[in-house]
Amino acid sequence: MTGKKLSFGIKTVPQHTTYEDMLRVWLEADSIPSIEHAWLFDHFMPLGRDFTGPCLEGWSLLSAFAALTRRIRVGLMVTGNTYRHPAVLANIGATVDVISGGRLDFGIGAGWNEREHASYGIPLYTTGERIRRMGEACEVIRRMWTETAPGFEGKYYQLKDAYCEPKPVQKPYPPFVIGGAGEKLTLRIVAQYASIWNFVGGGVDMFQQRSAVLDAHCAAIGRDPQTIQRSIQVVVDPEDMQDARSQIYSYIQAGATHLILSLLVPYPQGIAHRLDEEIIQPLKAEFAG
């Protein structure tokens, strides 16, 4: 299990914290070459028991951080497709890719948060319909990023002369990062559209099983499964870095190569450097070829 190309990133969830504190962490991460990507989430109210606290909107925040960083790739882990019409989302994503100079990793998922949908009056739909809508959305967004004035006649979305200018900087388009673990629908969409699959669900055994299902979906459409990075998120407790390192080690052994360190608030001073020294460098040394 040596010689793996590992890619490490950080995630700051924009709840119960401030713009300034997250920016401090992102700028620190941007100065550390071994941290290659940074992520926010896409929710309008905090997750967890206290949903009444502060929660900054993900795409607006990402746009600001895209302008203020220089090197790291940036993205939302992951956008809820139900929150925005995909034609609007395509335009937002293209704009952030332009602002960042071509550093957007485009995360998307089916959406799931019942409280937000109910509170904001956004239709949630059944699980199956949400996933099918996400599949159509991926097609809509890809066309808007690659065609001059695409049309689309889907079951859920319709386009007519849908200009999206300027196009993203990245060609042919920013990488799709799809989050989810549903075997029949979600992973089939991952096989069709994604460059990175982010596993959402149980532990290492389930990750391996779902990864094998993804391989089968790739085989069915003639795609090399090695062209899809396998991504996981691990919450890092700054008081117990060893626990996070051990979890990530197990996922790397199981085939994960895109590794996101999700940080808890409040963020200690120098936390990105500690991640590099106590988690990233030891793991890179362990799996070096």
C-alpha positions as CSV (number, residue, x, y, z in Angstrom):
1,M,0.0,0.0,0.0
2,T,2.9,2.4,-0.7
3,G,3.2,5.0,-3.4
4,K,-0.3,6.4,-3.0
5,K,-0.9,10.0,-4.3
6,L,-2.6,11.5,-1.2
7,S,-4.4,14.8,-1.3
8,F,-5.1,16.6,2.0
9,G,-7.5,19.4,2.6
10,I,-9.3,21.2,5.4
11,K,-13.0,22.0,6.1
12,T,-14.3,24.8,8.2
13,V,-18.1,24.6,8.7
14,P,-19.4,28.2,8.7
15,Q,-21.5,27.8,11.8
16,H,-21.0,29.1,15.4
17,T,-17.9,31.0,14.2
18,T,-17.0,34.2,12.4
19,Y,-15.8,35.2,9.0
20,E,-12.5,36.5,10.4
21,D,-11.7,33.2,12.2
22,M,-12.4,31.1,9.2
23,L,-10.4,33.4,6.9
24,R,-7.4,33.2,9.3
25,V,-7.4,29.4,9.0
26,W,-7.8,29.5,5.2
27,L,-5.0,31.9,4.8
28,E,-2.8,29.8,7.0
29,A,-3.7,26.7,5.0
30,D,-3.0,28.5,1.7
31,S,0.6,29.0,2.9
32,I,1.2,25.3,3.5
33,P,1.9,23.3,0.3
34,S,0.8,20.0,1.7
35,I,-2.8,21.3,2.2
36,E,-4.2,21.2,-1.3
37,H,-7.9,22.1,-0.9
38,A,-10.3,23.8,1.5
39,W,-14.0,23.4,2.0
40,L,-17.1,25.0,3.4
41,F,-20.6,23.4,3.7
42,D,-23.9,24.5,2.2
43,H,-26.5,25.1,4.9
44,F,-28.5,28.1,6.0
45,M,-28.9,27.2,9.7
46,P,-26.4,25.4,11.9
47,L,-26.4,21.6,12.1
48,G,-26.6,19.9,15.4
49,R,-28.7,20.7,18.5
50,D,-28.4,24.5,18.4
51,F,-29.8,25.5,15.0
52,T,-30.5,29.1,16.1
53,G,-26.9,30.4,16.0
54,P,-24.9,32.1,13.3
55,C,-24.4,30.3,9.9
56,L,-22.9,32.1,6.9
57,E,-24.1,31.3,3.4
58,G,-21.6,28.9,1.7
59,W,-21.3,30.2,-1.9
60,S,-21.0,33.9,-0.8
61,L,-18.3,33.0,1.7
62,L,-16.5,30.7,-0.8
63,S,-16.4,33.6,-3.3
64,A,-14.7,35.8,-0.8
65,F,-12.2,33.1,0.2
66,A,-11.5,32.4,-3.5
67,A,-10.5,36.0,-4.0
68,L,-8.3,36.1,-0.9
69,T,-6.4,32.9,-1.4
70,R,-3.9,32.1,-4.1
71,R,-3.1,28.4,-4.3
72,I,-5.5,26.0,-2.6
73,R,-8.4,24.6,-4.4
74,V,-11.8,25.7,-3.0
75,G,-15.3,24.2,-2.8
76,L,-18.4,23.4,-0.9
77,M,-18.7,19.9,0.6
78,V,-21.3,19.8,-0.9
79,T,-23.9,22.0,-2.4
80,G,-27.5,21.0,-1.9
81,N,-29.0,20.7,-5.3
82,T,-32.5,21.5,-4.0
83,Y,-31.5,24.9,-2.8
84,R,-30.8,26.5,-6.2
85,H,-32.0,25.9,-9.7
86,P,-29.1,24.3,-11.5
87,A,-28.9,27.0,-14.2
88,V,-28.4,29.5,-11.4
89,L,-25.9,27.2,-9.7
90,A,-23.9,26.8,-13.0
91,N,-23.6,30.6,-13.2
92,I,-22.5,30.9,-9.5
93,G,-19.9,28.1,-10.0
94,A,-18.5,29.6,-13.1
95,T,-18.2,33.0,-11.4
96,V,-16.3,31.5,-8.4
97,D,-14.0,29.6,-10.8
98,V,-13.2,32.9,-12.6
99,I,-12.6,34.7,-9.2
100,S,-10.3,31.9,-8.0
101,G,-8.3,31.7,-11.3
102,G,-9.5,28.2,-12.0
103,R,-9.4,26.6,-8.5
104,L,-13.0,25.5,-8.0
105,D,-13.9,21.9,-7.1
106,F,-17.6,21.8,-7.7
107,G,-19.3,19.8,-4.9
108,I,-22.9,18.8,-5.3
109,G,-25.3,16.4,-3.5
110,A,-29.0,15.7,-3.6
111,G,-29.9,17.7,-0.5
112,W,-31.3,16.3,2.8
113,N,-31.9,18.7,5.6
114,E,-35.6,18.6,6.5
115,R,-35.5,21.6,8.9
116,E,-34.0,24.0,6.4
117,H,-36.4,23.0,3.6
118,A,-39.4,23.4,5.9
119,S,-38.2,26.7,7.4
120,Y,-37.3,28.2,4.1
121,G,-40.3,26.9,2.1
122,I,-38.1,24.9,-0.2
123,P,-39.6,21.6,-1.6
124,L,-37.6,18.6,-0.4
125,Y,-39.1,15.8,-2.6
126,T,-38.7,12.1,-2.0
127,T,-35.2,10.7,-1.7
128,G,-35.4,9.1,-5.2
129,E,-36.6,12.3,-6.8
130,R,-33.9,14.3,-5.1
131,I,-31.2,12.0,-6.5
132,R,-32.8,12.0,-10.0
133,R,-33.0,15.8,-9.9
134,M,-29.3,15.9,-9.0
135,G,-28.5,13.7,-12.0
136,E,-30.3,16.1,-14.3
137,A,-28.6,19.1,-12.6
138,C,-25.2,17.6,-13.3
139,E,-26.1,17.4,-17.0
140,V,-27.5,20.9,-17.0
141,I,-24.5,22.4,-15.4
142,R,-22.0,20.5,-17.6
143,R,-23.8,21.7,-20.7
144,M,-23.9,25.3,-19.5
145,W,-20.1,25.2,-18.8
146,T,-19.3,23.7,-22.2
147,E,-21.9,24.8,-24.7
148,T,-22.6,28.3,-26.0
149,A,-26.4,28.4,-25.5
150,P,-27.6,25.0,-24.4
151,G,-31.2,23.8,-24.3
152,F,-32.4,20.9,-22.1
153,E,-35.7,19.1,-21.8
154,G,-35.6,17.0,-18.7
155,K,-38.2,15.7,-16.4
156,Y,-37.4,18.3,-13.8
157,Y,-35.4,21.0,-15.5
158,Q,-35.8,22.8,-18.9
159,L,-33.4,25.2,-20.5
160,K,-33.7,27.4,-23.6
161,D,-30.7,29.3,-24.9
162,A,-29.2,29.2,-21.4
163,Y,-26.1,31.5,-21.8
164,C,-23.5,31.2,-19.1
165,E,-20.7,33.7,-19.7
166,P,-17.9,33.9,-19.0
167,K,-17.3,30.1,-18.9
168,P,-15.2,28.6,-16.1
169,V,-11.5,29.0,-16.4
170,Q,-10.9,25.3,-16.0
171,K,-11.4,23.2,-19.2
172,P,-13.4,21.4,-20.1
173,Y,-15.0,22.4,-16.8
174,P,-14.4,22.3,-13.0
175,P,-14.2,18.9,-11.5
176,F,-17.5,17.5,-10.2
177,V,-17.3,16.3,-6.6
178,I,-20.4,14.3,-5.7
179,G,-21.3,13.4,-2.2
180,G,-23.4,10.4,-1.2
181,A,-23.4,6.7,-0.9
182,G,-26.7,5.3,-2.4
183,E,-25.8,2.2,-4.4
184,K,-28.5,2.3,-7.2
185,L,-28.9,5.9,-8.0
186,T,-26.3,8.2,-6.5
187,L,-23.2,6.0,-7.3
188,R,-24.4,5.6,-10.9
189,I,-24.5,9.4,-11.2
190,V,-21.0,9.6,-9.6
191,A,-19.7,7.1,-12.2
192,Q,-21.1,9.3,-15.0
193,Y,-20.1,12.8,-13.9
194,A,-17.7,12.9,-10.9
195,S,-14.0,13.3,-10.7
196,I,-14.1,12.9,-6.9
197,W,-16.6,10.8,-4.9
198,N,-17.0,11.9,-1.3
199,F,-18.2,9.0,0.9
200,V,-21.1,9.9,3.2
201,G,-22.2,7.3,5.7
202,G,-20.7,4.5,7.9
203,G,-17.2,3.3,8.6
204,V,-14.4,1.9,6.6
205,D,-16.1,-1.4,5.8
206,M,-19.1,0.4,4.2
207,F,-16.7,2.7,2.3
208,Q,-15.0,-0.3,0.8
209,Q,-18.3,-1.9,-0.2
210,R,-19.6,1.3,-1.7
211,S,-16.3,1.8,-3.5
212,A,-16.7,-1.6,-5.1
213,V,-20.2,-0.7,-6.2
214,L,-18.9,2.5,-7.8
215,D,-16.2,0.4,-9.7
216,A,-19.1,-1.8,-11.0
217,H,-21.0,1.3,-12.2
218,C,-17.9,2.6,-13.9
219,A,-17.4,-0.8,-15.7
220,A,-21.0,-0.7,-16.9
221,I,-20.4,2.5,-18.8
222,G,-16.8,1.8,-19.8
223,R,-15.2,4.3,-17.5
224,D,-11.9,3.6,-15.7
225,P,-12.7,3.7,-12.0
226,Q,-9.2,4.9,-11.3
227,T,-10.2,8.3,-12.8
228,I,-12.5,8.9,-9.8
229,Q,-10.7,9.9,-6.5
230,R,-12.2,8.4,-3.4
231,S,-12.8,11.1,-0.7
232,I,-13.6,11.0,3.0
233,Q,-14.0,13.5,5.8
234,V,-12.7,13.1,9.3
235,V,-13.5,15.4,12.2
236,V,-10.3,16.5,13.9
237,D,-10.2,17.2,17.7
238,P,-7.2,19.3,18.3
239,E,-6.9,17.7,21.7
240,D,-6.6,14.2,20.1
241,M,-4.8,14.4,16.7
242,Q,-3.8,10.8,17.0
243,D,-7.5,9.6,16.7
244,A,-8.0,11.5,13.5
245,R,-4.7,10.2,12.1
246,S,-5.7,6.6,12.9
247,Q,-9.1,7.0,11.2
248,I,-7.5,8.5,8.1
249,Y,-4.9,5.7,8.0
250,S,-7.6,3.1,7.9
251,Y,-9.4,4.9,5.1
252,I,-6.2,5.2,3.1
253,Q,-5.6,1.5,3.4
254,A,-9.1,1.0,2.1
255,G,-8.5,3.1,-1.0
256,A,-9.2,6.7,0.0
257,T,-6.8,9.3,-1.4
258,H,-8.7,12.6,-1.1
259,L,-8.7,13.3,2.6
260,I,-10.5,16.2,4.3
261,L,-9.7,17.3,7.9
262,S,-12.9,18.9,9.3
263,L,-12.0,21.4,12.0
264,L,-13.9,22.1,15.2
265,V,-14.6,25.6,16.5
266,P,-13.0,27.5,18.1
267,Y,-10.0,27.2,15.8
268,P,-6.7,27.2,17.8
269,Q,-3.9,29.5,16.6
270,G,-1.7,27.7,14.2
271,I,-4.1,24.8,13.7
272,A,-3.3,24.3,10.0
273,H,0.4,24.0,10.8
274,R,-0.4,21.4,13.5
275,L,-2.5,19.4,11.0
276,D,0.5,19.4,8.7
277,E,3.0,18.4,11.4
278,E,0.9,15.9,13.3
279,I,-1.4,14.3,10.7
280,I,-0.4,15.1,7.1
281,Q,3.4,14.6,7.1
282,P,3.3,11.4,9.2
283,L,0.7,9.8,6.9
284,K,2.5,10.9,3.7
285,A,5.7,9.4,5.1
286,E,3.8,6.2,6.0
287,F,2.4,5.7,2.5
288,A,5.4,7.1,0.5
289,G,6.5,4.9,-2.4
